[in-house]
Amino acid sequence: MKSMAEFVCHLKKYRQMAGLTQEDLALKIGVRRETISRLEAGKYNPSLKLAMEISRAVRAPIEEIFVFE
């Protein structure tokens, strides 16, 4: 039995489509660049607030950026 759903993050694709570096996005939403790096690697599960801020910053739907299978 799995304890957590599989988490897939498509942030890198949407961040690049928005023309932002990891640093740009981090500054825009008020987090460290390492947070963006960990998110893109699928090693960090964002809070709803952070997910919404990222979604607005890269202009893409939350459910396309963060996928729980």
Distance bins in CASP14 RR format, pairs under 12 A and 6 or more apart:
PFRMAT RR
TARGET T0000
AUTHOR 0000-0000-0000
RMODE 2
METHOD distances of the structure
MODEL  1
2 68 0 0 0 0 0 1 0 0 0 0 0
2 69 0 0 0 0 0 1 0 0 0 0 0
4 45 0 0 0 0 1 0 0 0 0 0 0
4 68 0 0 0 0 1 0 0 0 0 0 0
4 69 0 0 0 0 0 1 0 0 0 0 0
5 45 0 0 0 0 1 0 0 0 0 0 0
5 66 0 0 0 0 0 1 0 0 0 0 0
5 67 0 0 0 0 1 0 0 0 0 0 0
5 68 1 0 1 0 0 0 0 0 0 0 0
5 69 1 0 0 1 0 0 0 0 0 0 0
6 42 0 0 0 0 0 1 0 0 0 0 0
6 45 0 0 0 0 0 1 0 0 0 0 0
6 66 0 0 0 0 0 1 0 0 0 0 0
6 67 0 0 0 0 1 0 0 0 0 0 0
6 68 1 0 0 1 0 0 0 0 0 0 0
6 69 1 0 1 0 0 0 0 0 0 0 0
7 38 0 0 0 0 0 1 0 0 0 0 0
7 39 0 0 0 0 1 0 0 0 0 0 0
7 40 0 0 0 0 0 1 0 0 0 0 0
7 41 0 0 0 0 0 1 0 0 0 0 0
7 42 1 0 0 1 0 0 0 0 0 0 0
7 43 0 0 0 0 1 0 0 0 0 0 0
7 44 0 0 0 0 1 0 0 0 0 0 0
7 45 1 0 1 0 0 0 0 0 0 0 0
7 46 0 0 0 0 1 0 0 0 0 0 0
7 51 0 0 0 0 0 1 0 0 0 0 0
7 65 0 0 0 0 0 1 0 0 0 0 0
7 66 1 0 0 1 0 0 0 0 0 0 0
7 67 1 0 0 1 0 0 0 0 0 0 0
7 68 1 0 1 0 0 0 0 0 0 0 0
7 69 1 0 0 1 0 0 0 0 0 0 0
8 39 0 0 0 0 0 1 0 0 0 0 0
8 40 0 0 0 0 0 1 0 0 0 0 0
8 41 0 0 0 0 0 1 0 0 0 0 0
8 42 1 0 0 1 0 0 0 0 0 0 0
8 45 0 0 0 0 0 1 0 0 0 0 0
8 63 0 0 0 0 0 1 0 0 0 0 0
8 64 0 0 0 0 0 1 0 0 0 0 0
8 65 0 0 0 0 1 0 0 0 0 0 0
8 66 1 0 0 1 0 0 0 0 0 0 0
8 67 1 0 1 0 0 0 0 0 0 0 0
8 68 1 0 0 1 0 0 0 0 0 0 0
8 69 1 0 0 1 0 0 0 0 0 0 0
9 15 0 0 0 0 0 1 0 0 0 0 0
9 36 0 0 0 0 0 1 0 0 0 0 0
9 37 0 0 0 0 0 1 0 0 0 0 0
9 38 0 0 0 0 1 0 0 0 0 0 0
9 39 1 0 1 0 0 0 0 0 0 0 0
9 40 1 0 0 1 0 0 0 0 0 0 0
9 41 1 0 0 1 0 0 0 0 0 0 0
9 42 1 0 1 0 0 0 0 0 0 0 0
9 43 0 0 0 0 1 0 0 0 0 0 0
9 44 0 0 0 0 1 0 0 0 0 0 0
9 45 0 0 0 0 1 0 0 0 0 0 0
9 46 0 0 0 0 1 0 0 0 0 0 0
9 51 0 0 0 0 0 1 0 0 0 0 0
9 54 0 0 0 0 1 0 0 0 0 0 0
9 58 0 0 0 0 0 1 0 0 0 0 0
9 60 0 0 0 0 0 1 0 0 0 0 0
9 62 0 0 0 0 0 1 0 0 0 0 0
9 63 0 0 0 0 0 1 0 0 0 0 0
9 64 0 0 0 0 0 1 0 0 0 0 0
9 65 1 0 0 1 0 0 0 0 0 0 0
9 66 1 0 1 0 0 0 0 0 0 0 0
9 67 1 0 0 1 0 0 0 0 0 0 0
9 68 0 0 0 0 0 1 0 0 0 0 0
9 69 0 0 0 0 0 1 0 0 0 0 0
10 16 0 0 0 0 0 1 0 0 0 0 0
10 17 0 0 0 0 0 1 0 0 0 0 0
10 39 0 0 0 0 0 1 0 0 0 0 0
10 40 0 0 0 0 1 0 0 0 0 0 0
10 42 0 0 0 0 0 1 0 0 0 0 0
10 54 0 0 0 0 0 1 0 0 0 0 0
10 55 0 0 0 0 0 1 0 0 0 0 0
10 58 0 0 0 0 1 0 0 0 0 0 0
10 60 0 0 0 0 1 0 0 0 0 0 0
10 61 0 0 0 0 0 1 0 0 0 0 0
10 62 0 0 0 0 0 1 0 0 0 0 0
10 63 0 0 0 0 0 1 0 0 0 0 0
10 64 1 0 0 1 0 0 0 0 0 0 0
10 65 1 0 1 0 0 0 0 0 0 0 0
10 66 1 0 0 1 0 0 0 0 0 0 0
10 67 1 0 0 1 0 0 0 0 0 0 0
11 17 0 0 0 0 0 1 0 0 0 0 0
11 18 0 0 0 0 0 1 0 0 0 0 0
11 20 0 0 0 0 0 1 0 0 0 0 0
11 22 0 0 0 0 1 0 0 0 0 0 0
11 25 0 0 0 0 1 0 0 0 0 0 0
11 26 0 0 0 0 0 1 0 0 0 0 0
11 29 0 0 0 0 0 1 0 0 0 0 0
11 35 0 0 0 0 0 1 0 0 0 0 0
11 36 1 0 0 1 0 0 0 0 0 0 0
11 37 0 0 0 0 1 0 0 0 0 0 0
11 38 0 0 0 0 0 1 0 0 0 0 0
11 39 1 0 1 0 0 0 0 0 0 0 0
11 40 1 0 1 0 0 0 0 0 0 0 0
11 41 0 0 0 0 1 0 0 0 0 0 0
11 42 0 0 0 0 1 0 0 0 0 0 0
11 43 0 0 0 0 0 1 0 0 0 0 0
11 44 0 0 0 0 0 1 0 0 0 0 0
11 46 0 0 0 0 1 0 0 0 0 0 0
11 50 0 0 0 0 0 1 0 0 0 0 0
11 51 0 0 0 0 1 0 0 0 0 0 0
11 53 0 0 0 0 0 1 0 0 0 0 0
11 54 1 0 0 1 0 0 0 0 0 0 0
11 55 0 0 0 0 1 0 0 0 0 0 0
11 57 0 0 0 0 0 1 0 0 0 0 0
11 58 1 0 0 1 0 0 0 0 0 0 0
11 60 0 0 0 0 1 0 0 0 0 0 0
11 62 0 0 0 0 0 1 0 0 0 0 0
11 64 0 0 0 0 0 1 0 0 0 0 0
11 65 1 0 1 0 0 0 0 0 0 0 0
11 66 1 0 0 1 0 0 0 0 0 0 0
11 67 0 0 0 0 0 1 0 0 0 0 0
12 18 0 0 0 0 0 1 0 0 0 0 0
12 19 0 0 0 0 0 1 0 0 0 0 0
12 20 0 0 0 0 0 1 0 0 0 0 0
12 21 0 0 0 0 0 1 0 0 0 0 0
12 22 0 0 0 0 1 0 0 0 0 0 0
12 25 0 0 0 0 0 1 0 0 0 0 0
12 36 0 0 0 0 1 0 0 0 0 0 0
12 37 0 0 0 0 1 0 0 0 0 0 0
12 38 0 0 0 0 0 1 0 0 0 0 0
12 39 0 0 0 0 1 0 0 0 0 0 0
12 40 1 0 1 0 0 0 0 0 0 0 0
12 41 0 0 0 0 1 0 0 0 0 0 0
12 42 0 0 0 0 0 1 0 0 0 0 0
12 54 0 0 0 0 0 1 0 0 0 0 0
12 58 0 0 0 0 0 1 0 0 0 0 0
12 60 0 0 0 0 0 1 0 0 0 0 0
12 65 0 0 0 0 1 0 0 0 0 0 0
13 19 0 0 0 0 0 1 0 0 0 0 0
13 20 0 0 0 0 0 1 0 0 0 0 0
13 40 0 0 0 0 1 0 0 0 0 0 0
13 58 0 0 0 0 1 0 0 0 0 0 0
13 60 0 0 0 0 1 0 0 0 0 0 0
13 64 0 0 0 0 1 0 0 0 0 0 0
13 65 0 0 0 0 1 0 0 0 0 0 0
13 67 0 0 0 0 0 1 0 0 0 0 0
14 20 0 0 0 0 1 0 0 0 0 0 0
14 25 0 0 0 0 1 0 0 0 0 0 0
14 36 0 0 0 0 0 1 0 0 0 0 0
14 39 0 0 0 0 0 1 0 0 0 0 0
14 40 0 0 0 0 0 1 0 0 0 0 0
14 51 0 0 0 0 0 1 0 0 0 0 0
14 54 0 0 0 0 1 0 0 0 0 0 0
14 55 0 0 0 0 1 0 0 0 0 0 0
14 56 0 0 0 0 0 1 0 0 0 0 0
14 57 0 0 0 0 1 0 0 0 0 0 0
14 58 1 0 1 0 0 0 0 0 0 0 0
14 59 0 0 0 0 1 0 0 0 0 0 0
14 60 1 0 1 0 0 0 0 0 0 0 0
14 61 0 0 0 0 1 0 0 0 0 0 0
14 62 0 0 0 0 0 1 0 0 0 0 0
14 63 0 0 0 0 0 1 0 0 0 0 0
14 64 1 0 0 1 0 0 0 0 0 0 0
14 65 1 0 1 0 0 0 0 0 0 0 0
14 66 0 0 0 0 0 1 0 0 0 0 0
14 67 0 0 0 0 0 1 0 0 0 0 0
15 21 1 0 0 1 0 0 0 0 0 0 0
15 22 1 0 0 1 0 0 0 0 0 0 0
15 23 0 0 0 0 0 1 0 0 0 0 0
15 24 0 0 0 0 1 0 0 0 0 0 0
15 25 1 0 1 0 0 0 0 0 0 0 0
15 26 0 0 0 0 0 1 0 0 0 0 0
15 28 0 0 0 0 0 1 0 0 0 0 0
15 29 0 0 0 0 0 1 0 0 0 0 0
15 33 0 0 0 0 0 1 0 0 0 0 0
15 36 1 0 0 1 0 0 0 0 0 0 0
15 37 0 0 0 0 0 1 0 0 0 0 0
15 39 0 0 0 0 1 0 0 0 0 0 0
15 40 1 0 0 1 0 0 0 0 0 0 0
15 54 0 0 0 0 1 0 0 0 0 0 0
15 55 0 0 0 0 0 1 0 0 0 0 0
15 57 0 0 0 0 1 0 0 0 0 0 0
15 58 1 0 1 0 0 0 0 0 0 0 0
15 59 0 0 0 0 0 1 0 0 0 0 0
15 60 0 0 0 0 1 0 0 0 0 0 0
15 65 0 0 0 0 1 0 0 0 0 0 0
16 22 0 0 0 0 0 1 0 0 0 0 0
16 24 0 0 0 0 0 1 0 0 0 0 0
16 25 0 0 0 0 0 1 0 0 0 0 0
16 36 0 0 0 0 0 1 0 0 0 0 0
16 40 0 0 0 0 0 1 0 0 0 0 0
16 58 0 0 0 0 1 0 0 0 0 0 0
16 60 0 0 0 0 0 1 0 0 0 0 0
17 25 0 0 0 0 0 1 0 0 0 0 0
17 57 0 0 0 0 0 1 0 0 0 0 0
17 58 1 0 0 1 0 0 0 0 0 0 0
17 59 0 0 0 0 1 0 0 0 0 0 0
17 60 1 0 0 1 0 0 0 0 0 0 0
17 64 0 0 0 0 0 1 0 0 0 0 0
17 65 0 0 0 0 0 1 0 0 0 0 0
18 24 0 0 0 0 1 0 0 0 0 0 0
18 25 1 0 0 1 0 0 0 0 0 0 0
18 28 0 0 0 0 1 0 0 0 0 0 0
18 29 0 0 0 0 0 1 0 0 0 0 0
18 54 0 0 0 0 0 1 0 0 0 0 0
18 55 0 0 0 0 0 1 0 0 0 0 0
18 56 0 0 0 0 0 1 0 0 0 0 0
18 57 1 0 0 1 0 0 0 0 0 0 0
18 58 1 0 1 0 0 0 0 0 0 0 0
18 59 1 0 0 1 0 0 0 0 0 0 0
18 60 1 0 0 1 0 0 0 0 0 0 0
18 65 0 0 0 0 0 1 0 0 0 0 0
19 25 0 0 0 0 1 0 0 0 0 0 0
19 28 0 0 0 0 0 1 0 0 0 0 0
19 57 0 0 0 0 0 1 0 0 0 0 0
19 58 0 0 0 0 1 0 0 0 0 0 0
19 59 0 0 0 0 0 1 0 0 0 0 0
20 26 0 0 0 0 1 0 0 0 0 0 0
20 27 0 0 0 0 1 0 0 0 0 0 0
20 28 1 0 0 1 0 0 0 0 0 0 0
20 29 0 0 0 0 0 1 0 0 0 0 0
20 33 0 0 0 0 0 1 0 0 0 0 0
20 36 0 0 0 0 1 0 0 0 0 0 0
20 40 0 0 0 0 0 1 0 0 0 0 0
20 54 0 0 0 0 0 1 0 0 0 0 0
20 57 1 0 0 1 0 0 0 0 0 0 0
20 58 1 0 0 1 0 0 0 0 0 0 0
20 59 0 0 0 0 0 1 0 0 0 0 0
20 60 0 0 0 0 0 1 0 0 0 0 0
21 27 0 0 0 0 1 0 0 0 0 0 0
21 28 0 0 0 0 0 1 0 0 0 0 0
21 33 0 0 0 0 1 0 0 0 0 0 0
21 36 0 0 0 0 1 0 0 0 0 0 0
21 37 0 0 0 0 0 1 0 0 0 0 0
21 40 0 0 0 0 0 1 0 0 0 0 0
22 28 0 0 0 0 0 1 0 0 0 0 0
22 29 0 0 0 0 0 1 0 0 0 0 0
22 31 0 0 0 0 0 1 0 0 0 0 0
22 32 0 0 0 0 1 0 0 0 0 0 0
22 33 1 0 1 0 0 0 0 0 0 0 0
22 34 0 0 0 0 1 0 0 0 0 0 0
22 35 0 0 0 0 1 0 0 0 0 0 0
22 36 1 0 1 0 0 0 0 0 0 0 0
22 37 1 0 1 0 0 0 0 0 0 0 0
22 38 0 0 0 0 0 1 0 0 0 0 0
22 39 0 0 0 0 1 0 0 0 0 0 0
22 40 1 0 0 1 0 0 0 0 0 0 0
22 41 0 0 0 0 0 1 0 0 0 0 0
22 54 0 0 0 0 0 1 0 0 0 0 0
22 57 0 0 0 0 0 1 0 0 0 0 0
22 58 0 0 0 0 0 1 0 0 0 0 0
23 29 0 0 0 0 0 1 0 0 0 0 0
23 30 0 0 0 0 0 1 0 0 0 0 0
23 31 0 0 0 0 0 1 0 0 0 0 0
23 32 0 0 0 0 1 0 0 0 0 0 0
23 33 1 0 1 0 0 0 0 0 0 0 0
23 34 0 0 0 0 0 1 0 0 0 0 0
23 35 0 0 0 0 0 1 0 0 0 0 0
23 36 0 0 0 0 1 0 0 0 0 0 0
23 37 0 0 0 0 0 1 0 0 0 0 0
24 30 0 0 0 0 0 1 0 0 0 0 0
24 31 0 0 0 0 0 1 0 0 0 0 0
24 33 0 0 0 0 1 0 0 0 0 0 0
24 36 0 0 0 0 1 0 0 0 0 0 0
24 57 0 0 0 0 1 0 0 0 0 0 0
24 58 0 0 0 0 0 1 0 0 0 0 0
25 31 0 0 0 0 1 0 0 0 0 0 0
25 32 0 0 0 0 0 1 0 0 0 0 0
25 33 0 0 0 0 1 0 0 0 0 0 0
25 35 0 0 0 0 1 0 0 0 0 0 0
25 36 1 0 1 0 0 0 0 0 0 0 0
25 37 0 0 0 0 0 1 0 0 0 0 0
25 39 0 0 0 0 1 0 0 0 0 0 0
25 40 0 0 0 0 1 0 0 0 0 0 0
25 50 0 0 0 0 0 1 0 0 0 0 0
25 53 0 0 0 0 1 0 0 0 0 0 0
25 54 1 0 0 1 0 0 0 0 0 0 0
25 55 0 0 0 0 0 1 0 0 0 0 0
25 56 0 0 0 0 0 1 0 0 0 0 0
25 57 1 0 1 0 0 0 0 0 0 0 0
25 58 1 0 0 1 0 0 0 0 0 0 0
25 59 0 0 0 0 0 1 0 0 0 0 0
25 60 0 0 0 0 0 1 0 0 0 0 0
25 65 0 0 0 0 0 1 0 0 0 0 0
26 32 1 0 1 0 0 0 0 0 0 0 0
26 33 1 0 1 0 0 0 0 0 0 0 0
26 34 0 0 0 0 1 0 0 0 0 0 0
26 35 1 0 0 1 0 0 0 0 0 0 0
26 36 1 0 1 0 0 0 0 0 0 0 0
26 37 0 0 0 0 1 0 0 0 0 0 0
26 38 0 0 0 0 0 1 0 0 0 0 0
26 39 0 0 0 0 0 1 0 0 0 0 0
26 40 0 0 0 0 0 1 0 0 0 0 0
26 50 0 0 0 0 0 1 0 0 0 0 0
26 53 0 0 0 0 0 1 0 0 0 0 0
26 54 0 0 0 0 0 1 0 0 0 0 0
26 57 0 0 0 0 1 0 0 0 0 0 0
27 33 0 0 0 0 1 0 0 0 0 0 0
27 35 0 0 0 0 0 1 0 0 0 0 0
27 36 0 0 0 0 1 0 0 0 0 0 0
27 57 0 0 0 0 1 0 0 0 0 0 0
28 36 0 0 0 0 0 1 0 0 0 0 0
28 53 0 0 0 0 1 0 0 0 0 0 0
28 54 0 0 0 0 1 0 0 0 0 0 0
28 56 0 0 0 0 1 0 0 0 0 0 0
28 57 1 0 1 0 0 0 0 0 0 0 0
28 58 0 0 0 0 1 0 0 0 0 0 0
28 59 0 0 0 0 0 1 0 0 0 0 0
29 35 0 0 0 0 1 0 0 0 0 0 0
29 36 0 0 0 0 1 0 0 0 0 0 0
29 39 0 0 0 0 0 1 0 0 0 0 0
29 46 0 0 0 0 0 1 0 0 0 0 0
29 47 0 0 0 0 0 1 0 0 0 0 0
29 49 0 0 0 0 1 0 0 0 0 0 0
29 50 1 0 0 1 0 0 0 0 0 0 0
29 51 0 0 0 0 0 1 0 0 0 0 0
29 52 0 0 0 0 1 0 0 0 0 0 0
29 53 1 0 1 0 0 0 0 0 0 0 0
29 54 1 0 0 1 0 0 0 0 0 0 0
29 55 0 0 0 0 0 1 0 0 0 0 0
29 56 0 0 0 0 1 0 0 0 0 0 0
29 57 1 0 1 0 0 0 0 0 0 0 0
29 58 0 0 0 0 1 0 0 0 0 0 0
30 36 0 0 0 0 0 1 0 0 0 0 0
30 49 0 0 0 0 0 1 0 0 0 0 0
30 50 0 0 0 0 1 0 0 0 0 0 0
30 53 0 0 0 0 1 0 0 0 0 0 0
30 54 0 0 0 0 0 1 0 0 0 0 0
30 57 0 0 0 0 1 0 0 0 0 0 0
31 37 0 0 0 0 0 1 0 0 0 0 0
31 38 0 0 0 0 1 0 0 0 0 0 0
31 39 0 0 0 0 1 0 0 0 0 0 0
31 44 0 0 0 0 0 1 0 0 0 0 0
31 46 0 0 0 0 1 0 0 0 0 0 0
31 47 0 0 0 0 0 1 0 0 0 0 0
31 49 0 0 0 0 0 1 0 0 0 0 0
31 50 1 0 0 1 0 0 0 0 0 0 0
31 51 0 0 0 0 0 1 0 0 0 0 0
31 53 0 0 0 0 1 0 0 0 0 0 0
31 54 0 0 0 0 1 0 0 0 0 0 0
31 57 0 0 0 0 0 1 0 0 0 0 0
32 38 0 0 0 0 1 0 0 0 0 0 0
32 39 0 0 0 0 0 1 0 0 0 0 0
32 44 0 0 0 0 0 1 0 0 0 0 0
32 50 0 0 0 0 0 1 0 0 0 0 0
33 39 0 0 0 0 0 1 0 0 0 0 0
33 40 0 0 0 0 0 1 0 0 0 0 0
34 40 0 0 0 0 0 1 0 0 0 0 0
34 41 0 0 0 0 0 1 0 0 0 0 0
34 43 0 0 0 0 0 1 0 0 0 0 0
34 44 0 0 0 0 1 0 0 0 0 0 0
35 41 0 0 0 0 0 1 0 0 0 0 0
35 42 0 0 0 0 0 1 0 0 0 0 0
35 43 0 0 0 0 0 1 0 0 0 0 0
35 44 1 0 0 1 0 0 0 0 0 0 0
35 45 0 0 0 0 0 1 0 0 0 0 0
35 46 0 0 0 0 1 0 0 0 0 0 0
35 47 0 0 0 0 0 1 0 0 0 0 0
35 50 0 0 0 0 1 0 0 0 0 0 0
35 53 0 0 0 0 0 1 0 0 0 0 0
35 54 0 0 0 0 1 0 0 0 0 0 0
36 42 0 0 0 0 0 1 0 0 0 0 0
36 43 0 0 0 0 0 1 0 0 0 0 0
36 44 0 0 0 0 1 0 0 0 0 0 0
36 46 0 0 0 0 0 1 0 0 0 0 0
36 50 0 0 0 0 0 1 0 0 0 0 0
36 53 0 0 0 0 0 1 0 0 0 0 0
36 54 0 0 0 0 1 0 0 0 0 0 0
36 57 0 0 0 0 0 1 0 0 0 0 0
36 58 0 0 0 0 0 1 0 0 0 0 0
36 65 0 0 0 0 0 1 0 0 0 0 0
37 43 0 0 0 0 1 0 0 0 0 0 0
37 44 0 0 0 0 1 0 0 0 0 0 0
38 44 1 1 0 0 0 0 0 0 0 0 0
38 45 0 0 0 0 1 0 0 0 0 0 0
38 46 0 0 0 0 1 0 0 0 0 0 0
38 50 0 0 0 0 0 1 0 0 0 0 0
39 45 0 0 0 0 1 0 0 0 0 0 0
39 46 1 0 0 1 0 0 0 0 0 0 0
39 47 0 0 0 0 0 1 0 0 0 0 0
39 50 0 0 0 0 1 0 0 0 0 0 0
39 51 0 0 0 0 1 0 0 0 0 0 0
39 53 0 0 0 0 0 1 0 0 0 0 0
39 54 1 0 0 1 0 0 0 0 0 0 0
39 58 0 0 0 0 0 1 0 0 0 0 0
39 65 0 0 0 0 1 0 0 0 0 0 0
39 66 0 0 0 0 1 0 0 0 0 0 0
40 46 0 0 0 0 0 1 0 0 0 0 0
40 54 0 0 0 0 0 1 0 0 0 0 0
40 58 0 0 0 0 0 1 0 0 0 0 0
40 65 0 0 0 0 0 1 0 0 0 0 0
40 66 0 0 0 0 0 1 0 0 0 0 0
42 65 0 0 0 0 0 1 0 0 0 0 0
42 66 0 0 0 0 1 0 0 0 0 0 0
42 67 0 0 0 0 0 1 0 0 0 0 0
42 68 0 0 0 0 0 1 0 0 0 0 0
44 50 0 0 0 0 1 0 0 0 0 0 0
44 51 0 0 0 0 0 1 0 0 0 0 0
44 54 0 0 0 0 0 1 0 0 0 0 0
44 66 0 0 0 0 0 1 0 0 0 0 0
45 51 0 0 0 0 1 0 0 0 0 0 0
45 66 0 0 0 0 1 0 0 0 0 0 0
45 67 0 0 0 0 0 1 0 0 0 0 0
45 68 0 0 0 0 1 0 0 0 0 0 0
46 52 0 0 0 0 1 0 0 0 0 0 0
46 53 0 0 0 0 1 0 0 0 0 0 0
46 54 1 0 0 1 0 0 0 0 0 0 0
46 55 0 0 0 0 1 0 0 0 0 0 0
46 62 0 0 0 0 1 0 0 0 0 0 0
46 65 0 0 0 0 1 0 0 0 0 0 0
46 66 1 0 0 1 0 0 0 0 0 0 0
46 68 0 0 0 0 0 1 0 0 0 0 0
47 53 0 0 0 0 1 0 0 0 0 0 0
47 54 0 0 0 0 0 1 0 0 0 0 0
47 62 0 0 0 0 0 1 0 0 0 0 0
47 66 0 0 0 0 0 1 0 0 0 0 0
48 54 0 0 0 0 0 1 0 0 0 0 0
48 55 0 0 0 0 0 1 0 0 0 0 0
48 62 0 0 0 0 1 0 0 0 0 0 0
48 66 0 0 0 0 0 1 0 0 0 0 0
49 55 0 0 0 0 0 1 0 0 0 0 0
49 56 0 0 0 0 0 1 0 0 0 0 0
49 62 0 0 0 0 0 1 0 0 0 0 0
50 56 0 0 0 0 0 1 0 0 0 0 0
50 57 0 0 0 0 0 1 0 0 0 0 0
50 62 0 0 0 0 0 1 0 0 0 0 0
50 65 0 0 0 0 0 1 0 0 0 0 0
50 66 0 0 0 0 1 0 0 0 0 0 0
51 57 0 0 0 0 0 1 0 0 0 0 0
51 58 0 0 0 0 0 1 0 0 0 0 0
51 60 0 0 0 0 0 1 0 0 0 0 0
51 61 0 0 0 0 0 1 0 0 0 0 0
51 62 1 0 1 0 0 0 0 0 0 0 0
51 63 0 0 0 0 1 0 0 0 0 0 0
51 64 0 0 0 0 0 1 0 0 0 0 0
51 65 1 0 0 1 0 0 0 0 0 0 0
51 66 1 0 1 0 0 0 0 0 0 0 0
51 67 0 0 0 0 0 1 0 0 0 0 0
51 68 0 0 0 0 0 1 0 0 0 0 0
52 58 0 0 0 0 0 1 0 0 0 0 0
52 60 0 0 0 0 0 1 0 0 0 0 0
52 61 0 0 0 0 0 1 0 0 0 0 0
52 62 1 0 0 1 0 0 0 0 0 0 0
52 63 0 0 0 0 0 1 0 0 0 0 0
52 65 0 0 0 0 0 1 0 0 0 0 0
52 66 0 0 0 0 0 1 0 0 0 0 0
53 62 0 0 0 0 0 1 0 0 0 0 0
53 65 0 0 0 0 0 1 0 0 0 0 0
54 60 0 0 0 0 1 0 0 0 0 0 0
54 61 0 0 0 0 0 1 0 0 0 0 0
54 62 1 0 0 1 0 0 0 0 0 0 0
54 64 0 0 0 0 0 1 0 0 0 0 0
54 65 1 0 0 1 0 0 0 0 0 0 0
54 66 0 0 0 0 1 0 0 0 0 0 0
55 61 1 0 0 1 0 0 0 0 0 0 0
55 62 1 0 1 0 0 0 0 0 0 0 0
55 63 0 0 0 0 1 0 0 0 0 0 0
55 64 0 0 0 0 1 0 0 0 0 0 0
55 65 1 0 0 1 0 0 0 0 0 0 0
55 66 0 0 0 0 1 0 0 0 0 0 0
56 62 0 0 0 0 1 0 0 0 0 0 0
56 65 0 0 0 0 0 1 0 0 0 0 0
57 65 0 0 0 0 0 1 0 0 0 0 0
58 64 0 0 0 0 1 0 0 0 0 0 0
58 65 1 0 0 1 0 0 0 0 0 0 0
58 66 0 0 0 0 0 1 0 0 0 0 0
59 65 0 0 0 0 0 1 0 0 0 0 0
60 66 0 0 0 0 0 1 0 0 0 0 0
61 67 0 0 0 0 0 1 0 0 0 0 0
62 68 0 0 0 0 0 1 0 0 0 0 0
63 69 0 0 0 0 0 1 0 0 0 0 0
END
